[in-house]
Amino acid sequence: MTTAKTTSVLLVALLLVSSFGAVATGPGAGSGTVDVGTTDETAGNEDRTAGNAGTAGQTFHVVQGEECYEITALGDGNRTVSEFYGYRSGAGTLYGSYGERSRAIQQNQVSHLFVYEGEQGLSLVMLHDELDSSRGGAASFSVSGLPADRVWAVEDDDYPNRDDNFVHGETNSTLHWMWGDGRTDGAAVRGISGEFDAITVDAEWGENSWAYRNRSNPWRFATDDVEEWHLRSGTGEEFALDKGEPVTIRKGSCSGSDGSDGDDSPDDGDGSGDGVNRSEGALSVSAEEVNPGETVRFEASGFADDGENATYEWDFDGDGDADETTDNRTVEHSYDERGSYGVTVTAVGENGRTETASGTVRVEGGDEPPKCDPASDDDRGSEGE
């Protein structure tokens, strides 16, 4: 009888939790939570019974500045990310995302970032604006730290002589979008079910995008800027991101993001801290925007163990692996390919204690990516109109 009563209580508790929904668990998450009303989340995540098995139950934490947001994947693993997105191009289409579940997420003048659980694994999805409702726009994303074996399953837009530009390196990609009235843009990169340290997304919007600043005839819809950037979770929650600051995506929860229990205080002998002395460590960069082949000087400073016995491990491309280790707190490096690179320096003290600091270098100039640049945007039958 005791067992039966206990089971009944547990079932009631579970039903109550399901009724009231999920609660943001990341530090600062509440302040950035976006009220999405009573949107039918089943359209984007129709069967969460799969969420407790395999990669569908994977937790990610997304860091932007001092904020950390915990998210899970949308989707149930029963359809590919391409089917979810439903990209269509050509005559009679709006060159955009027609997927029923994608359209349930789309919002006018809002860009969404989320993880999707598809038939072929986990994907990172970027989805701009709303079909039939948008006023057009432009965006440039530099994505670094990607797995080398990832696949860009969706490139909105993908058609002959397209306007949008996608430049892919070994572990980084640069994406330049431009879209017109009533259309969407976006992309999905599959392969984040595997191992990766951190994926960094550095975004530029509207008149700061490549389509407006670097195109010989600036994209006229770029002046109708995307108003908001949202991070979406499989729970249905949305968090408002700062459009002017990069985000970093890692696996696991916010509390365990540095391998600790979430206590940032030094270990004072009673086991209450994680043994890491947090200081005002910083990474300075001689130039945040350079041309391919141009030398960049990096300098680490302000670490607690910034002494003669410290060593410095430098990750220049954001893939999580040290590319160079030095005894000197300054180093020089150059990049051959265009894109945005997340740079991290890890100071290792004599006692093995580590501290990190990060920065970003944007490599531009050199040869422009191929583009369709007709005399008049108004006369063509592509995605711009």
Buried (B, 14 or more C-beta within 10 A) or exposed (E): EEEEEEEEEEEEEEEEEEEEEBEBBBBBBEEBBBEBEEEEBEBBBBEBEBBEEEBBBBBBBBBBEEBBBBBBBBBBBEBBBBBBBBBBBEEEEBBBBBBEBBBBBBBEBBBBBBBBBBBBBBBBBBBBBBBEBBBBBBBBBBBBBBBEEBBBBBBBBBBEEBBBBBBBBEBBBBBBBBBBBBBBBBBBBBBBBEEBBBBBBBBBBBBBBBBBBBBEEBBBBBBBBBBBBBBBBBBBBBBBBEBEEBBBBBBBBBBBBBEBEEBEEBBEEEEEBBBBBEBEBBBEBBEEBBEBEBEBEBBBBBBBBBEEEBBBBBBBBBBBEBEEEBEEBEBEBBBEBBBBBBBBBBBBBEEEBBBBBBBBBBBBEEEBBEBBEEEEBEEBEBBBB
